Amino acid sequence: MNVSCKISTILMASFILTAVGFTHSLSEERRVRAKIGIQIKSDDNIKRAKSMDRVRTSDFLRIYVLPEEPFHVYVVHTDYTTATLLNTAKDNSPKVTHLTIPSRKDFYQVDGKSPIEGFSIVCSPDELIEMSELFGSGSISHHKWAAYETALRQKSKIDLSQRIEKPFAIAGNVRGNKSFAGNDRGNKSDTDVFIQALPIFSGNHILVRTYEFRVKK
């Protein structure tokens, strides 16, 4: 091999390494990470929900979302007939560092009217105008929501294994938004311990996390 070929090879190798590094950098910049979890309160027992779990009628649910940095967060509930945006479009979807719904003092109650209850949490660095438009008039059909959620998942390229990642610091104090229904029999320290133990999930561009509960009467 002559000198010019060697130089050409070195330059090409250098270009490939630079390109790989640049691509890796872009990938890191697009990473969306958040601590996410749903708390199930059954009688006097409180536990963290799994992605597919069973709940009883009269159980209580509370949702926690703590992004690594300020993101737009959307929480959608579906009974597989209709879908509803729980943190409504009226809030103009401000970026948040934490979201607890219905609040740190309240729960949603499983009413048993549907055999399946589903919750989808979506975190995005950019406001999802389509989301606000989709739920602008209130609840929509589950079919319409499922089609849009599928598109979000394709964009997010989410890790289907839901790999837990290294910890990150929680910014500020965790406070809930307005109350809906129910009462909290626990105490603040228990809630804080629950929040600290939440797993971290990630996605590219957008993070989508879904829970599906089978309701046992």
N, C-alpha and C positions, 0 to 999 in steps of 0.2 A: 504493500500500500504506500503511495507517495505522500508527501507532506500535505499537499492540498486536500487530498482525500481525508487525511487524519484531522485536519482543521475543520473540514466540512462535517465530519462525524461528531466532533466535539461540540460544534455549534448547534447541530441538530439535537444532540442529547441535552444540551443546556436549554434549548427551546422547549423540549418536551417536559423537562423538570419544572421549568417556569410555568408552563401551561397547566401542569398538574397542580402545582401550588396555587395558581390563580383560581382554578376551578374549585379546589378545596376551600379556598378563602370565600368564594361566592357561596358555596354550600353552607359554610358556617354562618354567614351573614343572613341566610334565609331560614336558619333554624328557629322554630317557634317552640318554646318549652314552657310548661306550666305544671304546677302541682294541682292535681284534680282528685276529688273524691266525693262520694255520697255517704252520708251517715244514716244508718238505719237504727231507729229506736223502737225496740219491741219490748213492751212492758218496762222493766227497769234495766234492760240490757241495751247497750249501745255498741255497734260494730261498724266497720267500714265495708261498704258493699263491694262485691265482685262485679265484673262486667256483665255476667249473666247469673242472677241470683233469684231466690224465692223470697217473697214477702207475704205477710198476712194482712187481711183486712184489719184495719185499725192500727197498723204499723205507721210510724212517722219517718219522713225522709227530709234530709237537709243537704244542700249541695254547696260544695266549696270549690272555688277556682282561684288560684294564686299564680298569675303569670310571672315569668322570670323578669320581665320588664313590662311597662304599660302597653297593654294590647286592648283591642276591641274584643269583648267577650259576649257570646250569644248562647243562651240556654233554651233549648226547645224540648217541650214535652209532647209525646204522642201516645194515644191509646190505640194506635194502628187503625183508627177511623179518621180522626182529625189530629192536626198538629197545632200547637200554640207556642208562640215566643213568650217565655216567662218574664224576661227582663225586656219590657215592651219597647217598641220603636219610638214611643213618645220620649224616652230618655235620650234619644239621639245618639245612642251607643257611644258614650265617651270612653276613652281609654282608661283602663283601671289596672291597679296592681293587686287587687283582691276583690272577690265577689262572693258573698254568702247569701243564698236565697232559700227560703223567703227572708230569713234574717238570722242573726246569731241567737235570738231568743225564741224563734218560731220554727215550725216544721210544716211540711205538706203531709196530709193524712191520706193513706191509701183507702179509697172508698169501696173498692171491690166491684165497681160497675163494669170494669173491663178485665179480662183474664190476663192481659199483658199491659205493662206500663213501660214506656221507653223515654230515656232522657239523652239528649245529644248536647255536648258542650263544644263550642267552636271558638277558637282564639285566632285572631288575625291582626297583623301589624297595621293593616289598612281597613278602613270601614267598608263593610260589605253592603253596598248600596242595594244590591239585589235582594239581600235578606230583608231589609227594611221595606222594600217594595213588595216582596212576597207576602209579608205579614201585615202590610199596611192597613188592610181592612179587617184584621182580626185573625181568627183561626182559618186554616186551610186544610185541604184533604191530605191524608197521610200519603197518598200516591204522589201528590205534587211535591211534598216535602222530601220524600224518599228519593225522587229523581234529582232534586237539588243537592241533597246530602251526598249522593253518589258522585256528583260532579265535584263537590268540595273534596271528597276523599281522593279522587284521582289527581286533583291539583296538589294535595298535601303530600302524596306519596308516603303516607303514614306507615310506620313500622308495625306490621300486623302482629308481631310478637309482643308489642307494647313493652319494649325493653325499658327497664328503669335506669335512669341516668344519674350522674353524680349530682350531689346536692347543690342548691344555690340559696343565697340569703333571701329571706322574706322582707320586703320593703314596707316599712311603716307598721302601724297597728291594724289588725284585721277587724273590720267593723262591718256589720250587715247593713242592708238597705231597709226599706220600709217593711213593716210587718204584714203578714197575711193571716195565718191561723195557727192555733196550737200553743203549747206551753213548753218551756225548757225546764226539766227537773234536774239537769246536770249542773255543774258549776264551771266557772271560767277556766280553771286550771285543767279540767278534763278536756274541755274544748280545745285549749291551746296545745295540749299533748297530742290530740287527734290531728290537728292541723300540721304540727311539726313532723308527724309520721307519714303524711300523705306522699304517695309515689309521684315521681316526675315522668311526664310523657312528652313526646316531641313529634314534630312534623316539619316538613319543608314547605315554606310559604304560609301554610295554614295548619293548625292542629285541630283534629276532630276526634273526640272521645265519646263513645256511645255506651250506655248501660241499658240493659233490658231485664225487666223483672217479671217473673211469673207470679201471679197473684193467687194465693191459697186462701180460701174462705174458711 
